[in-house]
């Protein structure tokens, strides 16, 4: 796949490039602009990394945004038919020049030490899959706060030992390009839960998954009730697909007790929230939306099996 646009620094990118930062995007030019501006402020030599923006079938023109916000960066812009973030990330990885790949999302702004923190861990063991820490910056948005709280509780459960992690979200990941290719990249069949699938396949290879707390991205995902419901319905659908894929392989990386942990820890976590009553209500909405998505996907798959020979 050839770039839709690239600057002179991107054309010069070669095997000396240490990192390729890959950003899937879909009709969010304002968020993308902020992300690229944050990358331009990284405390890391600009000649040692490139940026690949993958437009996943969006209708907004991104040429001007990429050229202006990415000034001073080696940057390329790809456009592909909509296939979801996993497929978009794979398209970016396919043309990457870096020894390592770093993934973030268009609504994330990495802090200045992001790449340096990842590099320290990856140089210790090139087989590592490393994930950083995500911070919600929309503190007045109760939906964004709740969504981040849910993710934080999931990561606390599955990554109780940061040197033997099980869940590293795809908006803040880094890994060796060669090992990523050997594992098969992201599975494009997943629109959500692609990170769970990658982590499971990585773990089955016997490769380490590590949490790097100093690799921080600031997340600004604007949500309302409708988008919050859609998000967690989608996560429920992805959870069913992930578990079904695991079942078909006769394998499982699921740890029991997550929802019991949520119930046990929720009162303490709610005490730290600005709007604890609203967050508690949305946690209940999340449970129903997630379960609803899970059941919808299960029923849909069963019906498709009956229709198809």
C-alpha positions, 0 to 999 in steps of 0.5 A: 500500500502506497502512502497518500501523502508523505513529507521529505523526512518520511521518504528518507526514513530507513533502517536507522529509524528506531520507532514507527508510531502508527495511528489509526484514525476515522473522521476525527481531524481535531483529535488527530491534530492534538495527537500529532502535536503531542508527538512533536513534543516527545523527549526523543530525537525526531530523526529516530522515529517516524509517524504513520497515520492510517485513515480508515476509510474516513470522509474528512480530508486529512492532508492539511492536518497531517502536514501542519500538525506533523511539521518537523516529523517524518510522517506518512498518511495512508488511506484504506477502505474501512476495515476497523482499527486492527486492519488499519494498524496492520496496514501501517505496520506493513510499510513501517521502517522502524525496528519497533512499532508503537501504537496509539489512537487519534484521541490520545496525546502521549506524554514527552517520555513515552517512547523513551520509557518503551525503548528502555524495556524493549532493549532489555528483551526484543520479544517483549510486548509492552503497554503503558498507562492511560489517563483520562483528561476529560475529567468533567465528562462522567461517561469518559471517567466511567469508561476509564474506570472500567479499563483501569479495573480490568488492567488492575485485575489482569495485570496484577503482576506488571511483569506478567501482564495479560491485558495491554490496551491497543492505544498504548502499546509497543513491540518489536516489528519483527516479532509483531510480524512473526506473531501475525499482527492484529487479527483483522476479524476483531473490531474490538478486543483485538488487543486481547487477542494479540496479548493471548497469542503473544502469551501462548508463544511464551513471550513476555508482556510487561506494563511500563507505568512511565509510558503515559498517554492522555486520553480525550475520548468525548462520550455521551450516553449514546456513544457510551452504550455503543462503545460497551455494546461493541466491547461485549461483541468483541468479548464473545468473539474473543472467547469463541476464538479461544474456545475453538482453539481449546485454549483460554487465558481468562482469569476468573473473578474480575466481576467480583473484584469490581463489586469489591473495589467499586465503593473505594473507587467511587469515593475518588470520583467527582460524581460518584452516584452518576458513575455508579449508575453508569457502571450498572449500564456498562454491565447491561450493555456489555452483556447485551453485546455479548448475547447479540453476538452469540445469537447472531453467530448461531443464526448465521451458522444455521443459514450457511451450509 
